[in-house]
């Protein structure tokens, strides 16, 4: 009789524990020790017991053994995924379990800005502290789509670069069929080359289609594109020049120098963004063949050399009192011609006159 009494007592206690465990499953947890969440990193193959104990040690929950027992009773212990998780402050054990089972970890960001070269983006990826593995070989110039990419801890550097290349291919595949008729570019690769020039010529979204229209007109007419970023690319591979362009560099027969070569350069000079690619595929219909800095952050466009020279004179008047040339990676944002000797840069007015004499 005493034995049966003990069994009944144990059953009651067990039922009470189960009921308490079920109730505790949905009870609000402790507040985060700092901020609104606690970031937890679960390594692959971590035992359930160790996971529960880590959560208790970090102050995410109060009872590690109860959490472990509930996971096992509910068949969730084997479903917890490795990863990096942000546990909200005061999350219940039920909410914590749902997060760990979902596998939806903390999202990290890597931003590849428009106009960066492939080398620059490769270095950004290689230096990211959250990505793993080697970035692999340098991607071809102009083969990546600049954007902000989300990833979780543990993603490889090589895979991020693959995603950037795939994103460009996908965007081009969707945009290419709706391109304007009669463009002087016959392949997607040529479109990227031209878009890279547009990208480096202006940072103003509203100007991209207009500049693309000017370049299209010049290509159709057989006029050299004459854009300074192509000169800089052969000197620095896209990094800031840090000085003005010298006259000898302006005339040098380097591979990308569009003051010397007719038509497009052999490769892109950067990775253009979606807006610049779209601008090249559907440029503004215009008669303009020239553009010059307005002195107010944008450009002034013209269809004839006479108009262009008047615009150059207006730009010179604006910059007349500025004592030194300000180097620029964009052709028309500031005149950048320099003498070859190791002498101070020309004043902007003189440089502007010399520089724009080449844009015919």
C-alpha distance (Angstrom), angle and dihedral (degrees) to the residues before:
residue distance angle dihedral
X1 . . .
X2 3.78 . .
X3 3.83 89.6 .
X4 3.79 92.4 55.7
X5 3.80 90.2 47.5
X6 3.80 90.0 54.6
X7 3.79 90.4 49.3
X8 3.79 91.0 52.0
X9 3.80 91.4 49.2
X10 3.79 91.8 49.6
X11 3.80 90.8 48.2
X12 3.77 91.3 51.9
X13 3.79 91.2 47.7
X14 3.81 90.8 47.6
X15 3.77 92.0 49.5
X16 3.77 89.3 49.4
X17 3.79 91.8 50.8
X18 3.80 90.9 49.0
X19 3.78 91.1 48.4
X20 3.79 91.0 47.9
X21 3.81 90.5 48.0
X22 3.80 91.4 50.9
X23 3.78 91.3 48.8
X24 3.81 92.6 46.4
X25 3.83 90.2 51.6
X26 3.79 92.0 74.4
X27 3.80 99.2 32.3
X28 3.81 117.4 117.0
X29 3.81 111.2 -97.0
X30 3.81 130.5 -135.9
X31 3.82 121.0 -67.9
X32 3.80 118.9 -98.4
X33 3.78 114.0 -91.8
X34 3.82 90.2 -127.8
X35 3.78 131.0 10.9
X36 3.77 125.6 -14.8
X37 3.79 99.0 -54.2
X38 3.79 145.3 23.5
X39 3.80 120.0 -129.5
X40 3.80 114.0 -140.1
X41 3.80 125.3 -171.0
X42 3.81 115.3 -155.2
X43 3.79 113.5 -167.7
X44 3.82 120.2 -145.1
X45 3.83 115.4 -84.1
X46 3.84 93.8 15.9
X47 3.85 109.0 158.8
X48 3.82 118.1 -115.6
X49 3.79 91.5 -118.0
X50 3.83 91.6 54.5
X51 3.80 91.3 48.1
X52 3.80 92.2 52.1
X53 3.79 92.2 46.9
X54 3.82 91.6 49.3
X55 3.79 90.2 52.5
X56 3.79 90.7 52.1
X57 3.82 92.3 46.0
X58 3.81 90.4 52.6
X59 3.80 91.2 50.5
X60 3.79 94.6 -113.9
X61 3.81 93.8 123.3
X62 3.82 136.3 9.2
X63 3.79 105.0 -137.4
X64 3.80 116.3 44.1
X65 3.82 94.5 177.8
X66 3.80 92.2 51.0
X67 3.81 91.5 48.8
X68 3.80 91.1 49.0
X69 3.80 91.7 47.9
X70 3.81 92.2 49.2
X71 3.81 91.3 49.5
X72 3.78 90.6 53.1
X73 3.82 95.4 43.8
X74 3.81 90.9 49.9
X75 3.81 93.4 47.0
X76 3.80 92.9 -116.2
X77 3.80 101.0 114.8
X78 3.79 93.8 89.1
X79 3.81 92.9 44.5
X80 3.82 98.8 62.0
X81 3.81 108.7 113.8
X82 3.77 128.9 -146.2
X83 3.79 115.1 -111.7
X84 3.77 147.4 94.1
X85 3.78 113.9 -65.4
X86 3.79 135.3 -174.0
X87 3.82 108.0 -143.7
X88 3.82 111.3 -159.8
X89 3.78 118.8 -126.1
X90 3.83 112.7 -89.3
X91 3.81 93.3 9.5
X92 3.81 113.7 166.0
X93 3.79 121.2 -122.8
X94 3.81 88.1 -106.2
X95 3.81 90.7 55.5
X96 3.81 92.1 45.8
X97 3.79 91.4 51.0
X98 3.82 91.3 49.1
X99 3.82 90.5 52.8
X100 3.82 93.8 48.6
X101 3.80 93.2 46.6
X102 3.83 94.3 46.1
X103 3.80 93.0 61.4
X104 3.82 89.8 -144.0
X105 3.77 99.6 142.6
X106 3.79 134.3 -177.7
X107 3.79 111.8 -58.4
X108 3.80 115.0 -131.8
X109 3.80 123.7 -164.6
X110 3.77 133.8 -137.2
X111 3.81 116.9 -176.7
X112 3.78 120.6 -158.3
X113 3.80 104.9 -170.0
X114 3.79 123.2 -141.2
X115 3.79 113.1 -94.2
X116 3.80 97.7 30.0
X117 3.78 116.9 131.5
X118 3.79 121.1 -120.2
X119 3.80 89.4 -106.7
X120 3.81 91.1 55.1
X121 3.81 92.3 49.6
X122 3.82 91.5 44.9
X123 3.80 89.3 54.4
X124 3.82 91.5 49.0
X125 3.79 90.1 52.9
X126 3.80 92.9 44.4
X127 3.81 91.3 51.4
X128 3.81 97.1 47.3
X129 3.83 107.2 116.8
X130 3.80 96.3 -152.0
X131 3.81 99.7 51.2
X132 3.79 118.2 82.0
X133 3.79 136.0 -144.3
X134 3.77 130.3 26.3
X135 3.80 120.5 -51.1
X136 3.78 90.6 -130.4
X137 3.81 125.3 -146.0
X138 3.79 121.4 -7.4
X139 3.83 110.7 -90.5
X140 3.78 117.6 -120.3
X141 3.79 115.7 -90.7
X142 3.77 112.6 -86.7
X143 3.82 95.8 9.5
X144 3.83 97.4 113.0
X145 3.79 130.3 78.1
X146 3.82 112.4 -131.9
X147 3.79 110.4 -131.7
X148 3.79 142.0 116.7
X149 3.79 109.5 -80.3
X150 3.81 124.1 -159.5
X151 3.79 121.7 -147.6
X152 3.78 141.4 159.9
X153 3.78 126.8 -121.4
X154 3.77 110.9 -80.6
X155 3.81 96.9 37.6
X156 3.80 112.4 132.6
X157 3.77 126.2 -115.3
X158 3.79 91.2 -129.8
X159 3.82 90.4 55.2
X160 3.82 92.7 52.7
X161 3.81 90.0 54.1
X162 3.79 89.6 47.7
X163 3.81 89.1 52.8
X164 3.82 90.4 51.9
X165 3.80 91.9 51.2
X166 3.81 92.1 45.7
X167 3.81 90.4 49.1
X168 3.81 91.2 56.1
X169 3.79 92.3 47.1
X170 3.81 90.6 50.3
X171 3.81 93.8 47.7
X172 3.81 92.2 48.4
X173 3.79 92.4 46.7
X174 3.80 89.2 55.2
X175 3.83 97.5 41.3
X176 3.82 101.8 39.0
X177 3.85 97.9 71.1
X178 3.82 92.1 56.1
X179 3.82 95.0 50.8
X180 3.78 120.1 131.7
X181 3.78 118.9 -93.2
X182 3.78 121.9 -103.1
X183 3.79 98.4 25.3
X184 3.82 116.0 162.2
X185 3.81 89.3 -128.9
X186 3.79 117.2 84.6
X187 3.80 101.3 -179.2
X188 3.77 137.7 45.4
X189 3.81 88.6 -117.4
X190 3.81 91.2 57.5
X191 3.80 89.4 49.3
X192 3.81 89.9 55.1
X193 3.81 90.9 49.0
X194 3.80 91.6 52.9
X195 3.81 92.0 42.6
X196 3.80 89.7 54.5
X197 3.82 89.1 58.5
X198 3.80 91.3 49.3
X199 3.82 89.7 48.5
X200 3.80 92.4 54.6
X201 3.81 94.4 44.1
X202 3.80 99.0 60.1
X203 3.77 141.9 13.9
X204 3.81 92.4 -164.6
X205 3.82 112.0 100.1
X206 3.81 92.4 -153.5
X207 3.82 91.3 59.3
X208 3.79 100.0 50.3
X209 3.81 98.1 86.0
X210 3.80 90.8 45.6
X211 3.80 93.6 51.3
X212 3.80 89.2 45.2
X213 3.81 87.9 52.8
X214 3.80 91.2 52.7
X215 3.81 91.7 50.0
X216 3.81 91.4 47.4
X217 3.81 90.6 51.7
X218 3.79 92.0 49.4
X219 3.80 92.5 48.2
X220 3.81 91.4 50.2
X221 3.81 91.0 48.6
X222 3.81 93.4 46.7
X223 3.81 91.6 -116.9
X224 3.80 117.1 147.3
X225 3.79 112.6 -106.3
X226 3.82 92.6 -132.8
X227 3.79 99.2 -164.0
X228 3.79 120.2 161.8
X229 3.82 98.2 -143.9
X230 3.80 88.7 68.9
X231 3.82 89.4 59.6
X232 3.80 92.0 47.7
X233 3.81 91.5 48.8
X234 3.79 91.9 60.5
X235 3.81 90.8 48.5
X236 3.82 102.4 42.8
X237 3.83 105.2 7.4
X238 3.78 88.8 -115.6
X239 3.79 101.1 -45.0
X240 3.84 116.9 126.6
X241 3.77 111.2 -77.8
X242 3.79 93.6 -143.0
X243 3.79 92.7 -147.7
X244 3.77 140.8 41.3
X245 3.79 123.8 -70.3
X246 3.79 111.5 -96.9
X247 3.79 122.6 -129.3
X248 3.78 91.0 -117.5
X249 3.82 89.6 54.5
X250 3.79 90.5 49.6
X251 3.81 89.5 57.0
X252 3.80 98.1 36.1
X253 3.79 116.5 120.1
X254 3.80 94.4 -129.2
X255 3.83 119.3 155.3
X256 3.81 98.1 -103.2
X257 3.81 101.2 31.0
X258 3.81 103.8 125.3
X259 3.79 90.8 -170.5
X260 3.80 86.1 69.7
X261 3.81 107.4 27.0
X262 3.79 123.7 64.2
X263 3.78 116.5 -129.3
X264 3.77 127.9 0.5
X265 3.79 124.1 -11.7
X266 3.84 115.1 -109.3
X267 3.82 95.3 -104.3
X268 3.79 139.3 14.3
X269 3.80 115.6 -86.1
X270 3.82 95.0 -144.7
X271 3.79 142.1 -7.1
X272 3.81 107.1 -80.0
X273 3.78 122.0 -148.1
X274 3.78 127.8 -123.3
X275 3.81 93.8 -91.9
X276 3.80 94.0 55.0
X277 3.81 92.0 46.4
X278 3.80 90.7 48.8
X279 3.83 90.1 48.0
X280 3.80 91.5 55.2
X281 3.81 93.2 47.5
X282 3.81 91.8 49.2
X283 3.81 107.1 22.2
X284 3.77 124.9 -179.7
X285 3.78 112.6 -88.6
X286 3.79 102.3 -121.3
X287 3.79 141.2 144.4
X288 3.81 91.3 -137.0
X289 3.80 120.8 124.4
X290 3.81 101.2 170.4
X291 3.77 141.4 45.6
X292 3.78 135.1 -178.6
X293 3.79 134.4 -176.4
X294 3.79 113.9 -82.5
X295 3.79 92.4 -148.4
X296 3.80 88.4 -121.5
X297 3.79 100.4 80.6
X298 3.79 98.9 -81.3
X299 3.80 139.1 66.2
X300 3.79 138.8 -98.3
X301 3.81 116.5 -138.4
X302 3.79 130.5 -151.9
X303 3.79 139.5 179.5
X304 3.82 99.0 -150.1
X305 3.78 136.1 47.1
X306 3.82 90.2 -122.0
X307 3.81 90.8 57.2
X308 3.76 90.7 44.0
X309 3.79 93.3 53.4
X310 3.79 90.6 50.3
X311 3.81 89.0 52.3
X312 3.79 90.0 48.7
X313 3.79 89.9 51.7
X314 3.80 90.1 50.3
X315 3.80 90.1 50.8
X316 3.80 90.5 49.2
X317 3.80 89.9 52.0
X318 3.80 91.1 53.4
X319 3.80 93.2 49.1
X320 3.81 97.4 37.1
X321 3.80 94.3 107.6
X322 3.79 95.8 46.5
X323 3.81 105.2 104.0
X324 3.81 102.5 -153.9
X325 3.78 139.7 35.8
X326 3.78 111.4 -103.3
X327 3.82 108.6 -143.0
X328 3.78 113.8 -126.9
X329 3.77 136.2 -177.0
X330 3.79 90.3 -145.8
X331 3.75 116.4 76.2
X332 3.78 102.0 -132.5
X333 3.79 102.4 27.1
X334 3.79 89.0 86.6
X335 3.80 132.6 -5.3
X336 3.78 109.4 -106.3
X337 3.81 109.2 178.7
X338 3.82 113.6 134.9
X339 3.78 134.7 -179.6
X340 3.78 116.8 -106.7
X341 3.78 95.7 -119.8
X342 3.79 119.5 86.9
X343 3.79 93.0 -98.8
X344 3.81 131.8 127.9
X345 3.79 116.1 -79.1
X346 3.78 117.9 -90.5
X347 3.78 118.6 -102.2
X348 3.79 111.3 -92.4
X349 3.77 94.3 -108.8
X350 3.79 94.3 57.1
X351 3.77 91.6 41.5
X352 3.79 91.8 50.9
X353 3.78 92.4 53.4
X354 3.78 92.9 49.2
X355 3.78 94.7 43.6
X356 3.77 99.5 48.2
X357 3.76 92.4 48.0
X358 3.82 84.6 76.7
X359 3.79 95.3 56.4
X360 3.81 98.4 88.7
